Amino acid sequence: MAAVPEVELKKTAPAVEKAEMPEEKGLSEDAVNKYTSAGQVLAEVLKKFLPSVVAGKKVLDLCIEGDKTITDAVAPLWNKAKNGAKIGKGIAFPTTVSVNNVVAHFTPLPSDPEVELKDGDVVKVMMGIQLDGYAVTHAETVILGDKADGLAADVTKAAYEAAQIAMRTLKIGGKNWDVTEAVEKVAKEYGCAGVEGMLSCQHEKNVTDGKKRIVINPSPEHRREHDTVTFAEGEVYGVDVLIVTGSDGKAKPDSSRTSVYKRGDVNYQLKMKTSRTVFSEIQKKAGAFPFTLRSLDDEKRARMGVSEAVAHGLLKAYDIVHTNSGTLVAEFFFTIALLPAGPLLLSPPPIWYSADKVKSEKSLQDETLKSLLTQPLRVAKKKKAKAAEGEAETKASA
């Protein structure tokens, strides 16, 4: 993946060149500019935060640090009012740190049991930033300690390459099941499987769970529940690639209490005063985006307040699930836009992962997949080169 240009966080994010980001169907130049800016800031946040993910750190402290790093990074940006109103900005997905066979969404509260990282842990870190409702989310896997080999290396490399293949399969005119099948093929070559039923969704302004969806390792029931969809120009997707060691991709509810929620799509008049107070605070602080109860003023009141909202569909919980004991789960999440010149990666490339670090003895054997993995995500434009050639010819004939 191409390197992401750095953004000086104390200044307004640079505008995207018009030649690179023309207005397209369903995605304006302004939208692409904000998506790209969010991705650039997220890259800077990850560079600061990921070195802190080491053995001996407490997961709660890391989650607090990650959210604060995002808040501090966006504070100087986009402060000029537009049409008399300030542009919304902030956390698009709270920092989660999920370890080993815990699949995702783990971001504890101070009252929860303490979890401390140790050498050998396979750690999934997810976080997201939104500018004016345009969200860019990123997740990657870090293997703690000096060694990154064995099953940990196999599953991490499988997830990384499956994400790379997914990027190159998700294209205008393609189908959601094409991505599903490609991810599963990669997983099997590493003796792994996709975590069953994990969803990836279309993104729009203030929406991260759109109608068009991709399902990883679907059961027959999942296939019946989800339609075949065709990817179209101008669409944006958040793609979550979750791979587990072994052949059993099933996940089951974890004993840990979830603390991540988002607005549902129903209307209901809350009866309890505490519920109304908490819901008002959620709307003010998080809007349409996922949030952690940790971001609310009073944890005990927040727990009480969300119960009624969840029961009536006003809020949706991001449940914590785990795979079988002894298995390991790796994750890579990317946000991508479908433009005429090819897919445009909006989220930063993984910060920690490299082929030198991850020592897996396994590799892709399928020639089609190997070929696809070597292809660039986008074909470089040749306008400048052609213009230079034309200028040279003009000078030669003069």
N, C-alpha and C positions, 0 to 999 in steps of 0.2 A: 504494500500500500504506500501511496505517496506521503511524504512528510507533511505534517500540518503546520502552516505558517504560524509563528508565535504572535500573540497579541499583547501589547503593553496594557496591563489591566487598568492603569490610571487614566487612560484616555478612551474616548469613544471608539468602539470597534470600527475598523476600516470598512469602507463600503466595498462591495464586490464589483469588479469590473463588469460593465455592461456586456462586453464582448464575450465574457465567460458565462454569464448568467442571464440569457435572454428570457423575457416573459414567455411562459409556456402554458399549455392547457392545465388549468387547475392549480398552478403554482406561479405566483407573481415574482417579479424580480425582488420586490421588497421582502417577500416571504423567504426566498432563497438567501437573501442577504442576512436576515435575522437567524435563520437556521445555521448558516455558516458561521456567523459570529458566535452563536451559542456553542458550537462545536469547538471553535478556537479557544474560547474561555475554558471550556471543559478540559481541553488538552493541558492547559496551564495548571488547572486545579489538580489533575491527575499526577502531573510531574512533581508537584509539591507533596501530595498526599501519599502516593503509593510507597515511597521509601519508608514510611512510618509503619507499614504492614509487616511486622517482624515478630518472631517468637518472643514471648514475654509480654506483649501488649494485650490489654483487655479490649474485647470487642466493643463494649459500651463506649469506652474512651475514643476508639477509632471512629465510631459512627458519629459521635458528637463532633470530633475534629473534622471529619469529612463534610458535614453539613455546614459548619462554621466557615470552612475554606471556600465553599461555594458562595455562601452569603457575602463574605468579604470580597470575593472576586467580582460579583455582579454589582456591588454597591456603587462603584464609580461610573457605571455604564448606563447609557440611555436614560439620563435624568432630565432631559429636556422634554417638556410637556408637548404632546401632539394633539392639536385641536382642543386645547384646554385641559387635557387629561394626561396624567402620567402613564408611561408605558409599564405594564406589569412585567416583573422579572423575578427570578429566584430559583428555588429548587423544583425541578420537574419530577424527580424521584429521590426520596431520601437515601442517604448512604446506608447500604446494607452490607454486612460481612458474614457470609455463610460458609461454614467449615465442613470439609470432608463430605459426608453423605447427606448433610442438610442441603436441600436443593437451592433455595433462594429466599429472599425477603426477611432475613434475620437481622433485626435492628432492635436490641433490647431496651428496656426501660430501667431506670435506677433500681426499681424494686425487684427486678428479675434476677435469677441466679447468675452469678458471675461466670463468664466464659473467657479463658485466657488462651491465646495462641501459643502453639509449640512447634518445634522443628518437625518437619515432615508433613505438616498440615497442608491440605489443598484448600485454598481460600478463594472464594468468589467475592469480588468487590463490585458493587453496582452503585451508580449515582447518575443524576441527570440535571440539566439546566434548561430553563425556558426563558426566552425573551419575547415579550408581547404575545405569549401564548404558543410560541413555536418551540417545541421541546426536542432536545437532543439527549438521548440516554446512552450510556456506555457501561458494559460490564466486561471484566476480564478475570482470568485465573492466575493466582500466584502460588507457587510451591515454596514453602518456607524451608530454610536451611541451605546447606552447601550442596546437597544432592537433589537432582530432579530426574529420577530414573524410575524404572519399574512401572507398576500400574499407574502411579501418579503421572509419570511422563506420557504413558500411552493415552490415558484419557484426556490429558491436557492438549496433546498434539492432535488427537482426534477431533476435539471440540474446535480448536483453532482452524484446522484445515476444513472442517465441515462449515465453519462460518465463512471462510474464504470462498468455498464452492457455492454456498448459498448466495453470497453477494453476486457471483457471476451467473447464477441461474435466475435470480430475480431481475427480470428485464421486461421491458414493454412487450406485451403480447404473450408473455409466459403465463403459466398457471400456478396456483398455490401448491398443488400436489407435486409439481415438478421439483419445488424446493424441498418438500417433505421427503421425497424419494432420494434426492441427492444427498441430503444430510444422513439419512439412514444407511446409504451405501458406504459413505465414509466411515461411519461409526462401526459398521460390521467389519471393515478391513482392519480395524484396530482391536477387534474382540470386544467391542463395546455396543451400547444401544442408546438411542435417544431416550430421554426421560419422557414417559408416556403422557400424551395429552397437553404438553406445554404449548401455549399459544403465543403467536406473534401477530401484531395488529397494524392496520393502516393508521397513520397519524394525520391529523389535520390541526388547524388552529384550535387550541384548548381541548383537543381530543387525542388520547393516546390508546384508545381501545376501539378503533373504528370498525366498520362492518366487514371489510375485507380482511380475512385472517389466514394464517398458515399454522398448521398443527404439526408438531413434532411427534413421531412415533404414535400415530393415532390408533385407537382401538376401533373395532367395527362401529361402536356407538358414536365415537367422535366423528367418524366419516359420515354417518347419517346426519349428525347435527350440523355439520359445516358444508356449505355449498362449494362447488367449484367456482373459483373467481379468476378473472383475467386481469393481470397488472396493466395499468394504463399510464400514459404519459402524464407527468406532473404529480404523480402520487408519491407519498413518503411512507416508509415503513420502519417500524422498530422490530428488529428480528432477534429473538432470544434463542440461542443454540445451547442446549443443555444435554450433555452426554454423560452416561454412567458406565462404570466398568461392569463387565459381564453382559449377559444376554437378557436380563430381566429389567425392563425400564420402568416398572411400576413404582409409584411413590405413594406413601401413606401419611396421614396427619401426624405431625410432630407434637410432642408434649409442650413445646414452647408456645407461649401465647403470642399471637401476632400483635404488632403495634402499627402496621401500615394499612391505611384505608384510602378510599377515594370516593368522590361523589357518585351516587347511582343515577339512574335516568328516570326516576319516578318522583312524584310529588306527594307529600304527606304532611299533615299538620301535626307536629310533635305535641304530645300531651304534657310531658313533664317539663317543669321550668329549667331544671338542670340540663336536659337534653337540648332545649331551645338555646340556652346560653352557650353550650359547647358547640352546637351546630353553627351558630352565628360566628363564633371564633374561628371555626374551620373554614367557613366561606371567606372570611377576611384574610386569613393567613395563607391558605392553600388554593383557594378557588377551585378550578376543575382538576387539579393535579393531585397525585398521591401524596400522602403526608404521614408522618409518624406521630403517635400520641405524645411523644417526647417534646414535640414542638409546641404543645399547648401549655397553658399556664399552670394547671393543676392536674397532676396525673390521676389522682383518685377520682376527681370530678369528671375527667375526660373518659375514664373507663366506664363510669356510670352513664355518662351522656351519650356515648356512641352505641350503647346496647339497644336502646329504643330505635335509633336511626338505622342500625343494621337490620333489626327485626322487620322493619317496614320498607327496606330497600333504598332508603335515602343514602346509605353508605354501603360500599362493598369492601370486604376484608381481603387482603392479600395473605392467604393462608400460608403457614410454614409447613412444608412437607419434607419427608426424608425417604431415601431409598434404603434397601436392605443393609443391615449392620455389616460393616467390613467393606462395603463398596465405597467408591469415590466418585464425586460428581464434579465436572468442569463446565465452565460457562463462558461464552463470549456473546455479548449483546452489541449490535450495531444499529445505527440509524442511517437510512439511505434514501436518496431521492432519485426518481426515475426521470431522466432528462433525455432529449433526443441524441445527445452525444454519448450517451451511456449512463449507467448508474453513477451517482455522485455520492461518495461516502461523506456524511455530515459529521459523524462522531469520529473521534481520534482513533488512530491505530493503537493496538495494545502497547502499553508502556513497558511492561515487564517481560513479556514473551519474546524469545528468540530461539532459533534453531540451535544455537550454541549452548543455551542453558538447558533445554529440554532434551534429555538423552534417551529417546525411545528407540528400541531395536526394531520397531515396526515402521512400515511406510506404506503408502498407497501402491497397489499393484495394478489397479484398473487403469488401462491406458487412456481412456476417455477422461477420467477424473484427473489423472496426472497432467494431461494436456490442458484441461480447463484451468487447473491451478496455476499454470505458468502464464496464462493470458492476462494482459493488463485489464484493470477494471474499466478503464475508459481509453479510447483511442485518442492520442494526442492530436490536437488540431494542427494543420499544416499551412494555415493562412500566412503566418509570418515568413515561413520558408519560401512559399510561392511568391510573396511580395518581394523578397530579397532577390529571388531568381529573376523576376521581371525587371527589377531595377538594374541588375547586372547586365541583362540583355539590352536594355535601353542605352546604357552607357557604352556598351560595345559597339552598337550600331551608330552612335553619335559621331 
